[in-house]
Amino acid sequence: MIPLSGGVLLAAAIVASPALWLSLVEQTMPIDVALTRYFIVLAIAWIGLSILVDLTTPSTTVRVESEEQPEEQENHPGT
């Protein structure tokens, strides 16, 4: 999963929303503390969602089957 995908950014914003609210709206928390919390949550959300996607989606492995056909002999003995 891409670290800056919409799902990861949204999940991090939801989890860190109390800190962002306190910083941006009520202005009772410094912005650097709120952004630090957001980036920490962003890393955790990326790891968590990546593991979740790996566990829930089937693995797509490409299996190459070689069909061996018997080689035809051009020179037949006895002809």
C-alpha positions in Angstrom: 0.0 0.0 0.0 1.3 3.5 -0.8 2.0 5.6 2.3 0.3 8.7 0.9 -2.8 7.0 -0.4 -6.2 8.4 0.5 -7.1 5.6 2.9 -3.9 6.0 4.9 -4.2 9.8 5.1 -7.9 9.6 6.1 -7.3 6.9 8.8 -4.5 9.0 10.2 -6.6 12.2 10.2 -9.5 10.4 11.9 -7.2 9.0 14.7 -5.3 12.3 15.1 -8.4 14.5 14.8 -8.5 15.4 18.5 -5.0 16.8 18.4 -5.6 18.6 15.2 -8.8 20.1 16.6 -7.1 21.3 19.7 -4.3 22.8 17.6 -6.3 24.4 14.7 -9.6 25.3 16.3 -9.2 25.8 20.0 -5.5 26.7 19.7 -4.7 25.2 23.1 -2.0 22.9 21.6 1.0 23.9 19.6 0.8 23.0 15.9 4.1 21.2 16.0 2.8 18.8 18.6 -0.3 18.1 16.6 1.6 17.5 13.4 4.1 15.2 15.2 1.2 13.2 16.5 -0.4 13.1 13.0 2.8 11.9 11.4 3.3 9.2 14.0 -0.3 8.0 13.5 0.3 8.2 9.7 3.2 5.7 10.0 1.2 3.4 12.2 -1.9 3.6 9.9 0.3 2.8 6.9 1.8 -0.2 8.6 -1.5 -1.4 9.9 -3.4 -1.0 6.7 -0.6 -2.6 4.7 -0.7 -5.7 6.9 -4.5 -5.8 6.7 -4.4 -5.6 2.9 -1.8 -8.3 2.7 -3.9 -10.6 4.9 -7.2 -10.0 3.2 -6.3 -10.0 -0.5 -5.4 -13.2 -2.2 -1.9 -13.5 -3.4 -1.6 -13.4 -7.1 1.2 -15.6 -8.1 1.9 -16.4 -11.7 2.4 -20.0 -12.3 4.0 -20.9 -15.6 3.4 -24.4 -16.8 5.6 -25.7 -19.5 4.0 -28.2 -21.7 6.6 -30.5 -22.9 5.7 -32.0 -26.3 7.6 -35.0 -27.4 10.1 -34.1 -30.1 9.3 -35.7 -33.4 12.1 -37.6 -35.0 12.6 -36.7 -38.6 14.7 -39.7 -39.4 12.8 -42.9 -38.8 14.9 -46.0 -38.5 14.1 -48.5 -41.2 12.9 -46.2 -43.9 
